[in-house]
Amino acid sequence: MAEQPIDPTLGPVLARTGDERAVLDSFLDFHRSVVLRKLRGLSDAEAGRRLVPSMTTLAGLIKHLSMVERNWFPTLLAPEPGDVYLTSEEDAVASFALGEEDTVDALVEAYERACARSRAVAARFDLDHVVPHPQLGEVSLRWILIHLIEETARHAGHADILRELVDGETGAV
């Protein structure tokens, strides 16, 4: 019988006495799963509906977070030919823009793929591994993980509010 994967919402509880890496990874995966759960059960129209003056939508949040994952892990830690680290405010704003191809299913798949690649890249380095950053000078993997926890949690909060505005659903799970 195949072993069932651990629900990522339980990760921080299970890692409560783990080492630093286990704690950081579990909190990042927790917030990643919360963002994904906010899209479950929504139509493409509901996920793309603008409910605030900015371009922030549930679908746009997932698209943006996919860019964030690619930018901070593969592009910064293990760049491939042609990878360009995005630094401008315009890049960040543009990452929320939706096209016809940006269905809920496609965006979820892209985000899950970006997160899996991020996990694989990060696993190759220890927390003290340092890389150059075009704006900050140098950053460690530890700093990147904490920054991504902050970024993803911030957007999970946005997703909480947007989902409540769409259909009244609340809660992390």
N, C-alpha and C positions, 0 to 999 in steps of 0.2 A: 504494500500500500504506500503510495507516494505521500511524503510529508507535506502537510499544508504550510504555505508561507505564513510567516508571522504578520499579523495585521500591523501596518506601520503606525497606527495610532497608539499601539501598545509599546512601541519602541522605547520612548523615554522612560516609561515605568520599568521595563525589563532591563534597561541599561543604568538604572539608578545607582548601582554600585560598580559599574563598569569602568574601564579606563577612559581617558580623555577622548580618544578617537571614537570609541563606541558611543559615548554620550553625544558628541558633536554630530556624528553620522545619524544617530537615531532622531535627534531633534530636527535635523534638516529633512530627513525622510518623513517625519510626522507632518511638518508644514507643507511639504510637497503633496502628501496625500490629502490634506485638508483642502488645498486649492482644487485638486482633481474632484473631490467629493462635491464641491460646490457646483460643478457642471453636470453631475449625474442627474438624469431625468429631465434635462432642459432641451427644448428644441433649438435649432440653429438661430431662429429669430429671437427667442428669449435670451439666449446667451450673448447675442450681439446687440441687444437693445441698450441704447444709451439712456441712463437714468440720472446722470449727473452732467454738469456742463462740460467736463473734460471728455476725452476720448475713451475714458476708462469704462470697459464693459467686462463681463465675465469672460467672454471669449478673448477679448484683447489682453486681459491679464495673463491668460495661459500662453498666448502668443508671445507676449513680452517676457514672461519667465523662461520660455524656451530659449530666447535670445540671450538672456542673462546666464543661463546654464552654459550655453555654448561659449559665451564670451569669457566667463571666469574660469572654466575648467579646461576644456580642450584648447581653446585659442591661447590662453595665457600660460598654461602649464605644459602643454604638449602640442604646440602649433604645427600644422601641416602646411605645405606650400599653398599659398593663396589665402591663408587665414589672416584676417585683419581684425585687430582688437578695436571695438567700437567705443569711442570716447565722448561723442558729442551729445548734447541735449536733443538735437534733431534726430539722431539715431534712436535714442530712448523713446521719444514721442512716436516716431515712425513705427516702432515695434508693436504699438497698440493698434495700428491700422489694420482693418480687416478687408479681405478680398472675397470673391465668390467661392474660392477654393477652401476658405477657412471655416469648414464645418466643425461642429463639436467633435465628431469622431476623428477628423484629421488633426485637429489641434491637440486633442488628448494623446493621440498616437505620437505626434511630434514631440510633445512635452515628455512623455514616458521614455521615448528614445533619447532625448537630450539628457534626461536625468540618469538613465542607464550608462550613457557614455561618460557623463560627469563622474559617476561612481567608479567606473573602470579606470579613468585617468587618475583620479585622486588616489585610488588604491595603490598606484605605482610609486607614491611618494610618502615620506614621513611628514609629520606635522611641521617640522622645522625646515622643510625644503623651502628655499627662497627663490623667487623669480623676479625679473625686472618688470615693472609696471610703467606704462607710458606717462602716467600722471603722478603716481605716488612714489616713484623711485624703486622700491622693492617691497614685496609682500610675501608672507609665508603662507603655506597651505593652511595652517591654523587660522590665520587672519581671513583667508578666502572663505573657509568653512563658516566662520562666525559671521562674516559679511553676508553670505548666502542665507544663513538662518535668519538674519535680520531682514533682508530683502524679501525673502519668501514669506516670512511671518507677517510683515507689513502688508503685502498684497493678499495674504489669506484674510486679514482683517477687512480689506476692501471687498474681497469676495463675499465675506459674511454679510456685509451690509447690502451689497448688490443683490445677493440671492434672497435676502429677506424682502427687498423691494420688489423682486420679480414675483415671488409666490408665497412669501411669509415664512419659508423654511429657515430655521436657525439651528445653531449648534455646530460643533466641530465634526461630528460624525453623523 
